[in-house]
Amino acid sequence: MDEKDILARIGDYVGEEQRLRERYQRDELGREEEHRRLERLEVALDQCWDLLRRRRARLEAGEDPGDADVRPPDEVEGYLQ
């Protein structure tokens, strides 16, 4: 996955997040379901942003950005803990 693919995926996730919030506003989606799905989207977005930052750092350091892989959710989400 290259930078263009990662940015496209981020755009897709952001669009999905907006659609979920709109559906919730129209009472088409329950609060619990919205929360559960938004949590999954947030994790996926965090993984994408993490991968993008690491790829850019590798490129800047003269290394192959393709060697950066998506990290598991518990690793990406554990930054602030």
C-alpha positions as CSV (number, residue, x, y, z in Angstrom):
1,M,0.0,0.0,0.0
2,D,1.5,3.3,-1.0
3,E,0.8,6.8,0.3
4,K,-1.9,7.5,-2.2
5,D,-3.7,4.3,-1.2
6,I,-3.4,5.2,2.5
7,L,-4.8,8.7,2.0
8,A,-7.7,7.2,-0.1
9,R,-8.5,4.8,2.7
10,I,-8.4,7.6,5.3
11,G,-10.8,9.6,3.1
12,D,-13.1,6.5,2.9
13,Y,-13.1,6.1,6.7
14,V,-13.8,9.8,7.3
15,G,-16.7,9.6,4.8
16,E,-18.1,6.6,6.6
17,E,-17.8,8.3,9.9
18,Q,-19.8,11.3,8.5
19,R,-22.5,9.0,7.1
20,L,-22.8,7.2,10.5
21,R,-23.3,10.5,12.3
22,E,-25.9,11.6,9.8
23,R,-27.8,8.3,10.1
24,Y,-27.7,8.7,13.9
25,Q,-29.1,12.3,13.6
26,R,-32.0,10.9,11.5
27,D,-32.7,8.2,14.1
28,E,-31.7,5.5,11.6
29,L,-29.0,4.1,13.9
30,G,-29.1,3.4,17.6
31,R,-26.6,5.1,20.0
32,E,-24.9,1.8,20.9
33,E,-24.5,0.7,17.3
34,E,-23.2,4.1,16.3
35,H,-20.7,4.1,19.2
36,R,-19.4,0.6,18.4
37,R,-19.0,1.4,14.7
38,L,-17.3,4.7,15.4
39,E,-14.8,3.1,17.7
40,R,-13.8,0.6,15.0
41,L,-13.4,3.5,12.5
42,E,-11.3,5.5,15.0
43,V,-9.0,2.5,15.4
44,A,-8.7,2.0,11.6
45,L,-8.0,5.7,11.1
46,D,-5.3,5.7,13.8
47,Q,-3.7,2.7,12.1
48,C,-3.7,4.5,8.8
49,W,-2.3,7.7,10.2
50,D,0.4,5.7,12.0
51,L,1.4,3.9,8.9
52,L,1.5,7.1,6.9
53,R,3.7,8.8,9.5
54,R,6.1,5.8,9.7
55,R,6.3,5.5,5.9
56,R,7.1,9.2,5.6
57,A,9.7,8.9,8.3
58,R,11.4,6.0,6.6
59,L,11.4,7.8,3.3
60,E,13.0,10.9,4.9
61,A,15.6,8.7,6.5
62,G,16.5,7.2,3.2
63,E,14.9,3.8,4.0
64,D,12.3,1.9,2.0
65,P,8.8,3.1,3.1
66,G,7.4,-0.2,1.8
67,D,9.0,-1.9,4.8
68,A,6.5,-0.3,7.2
69,D,3.5,-2.4,8.0
70,V,0.2,-1.7,9.6
71,R,0.6,-2.2,13.4
72,P,-2.0,-4.0,15.5
73,P,-4.7,-1.9,17.2
74,D,-3.4,-2.5,20.7
75,E,0.0,-1.1,19.7
76,V,-1.3,1.9,17.9
77,E,-3.9,2.7,20.5
78,G,-1.4,2.3,23.4
79,Y,0.5,5.5,22.5
80,L,-1.2,7.7,25.1
81,Q,-1.4,5.2,27.9
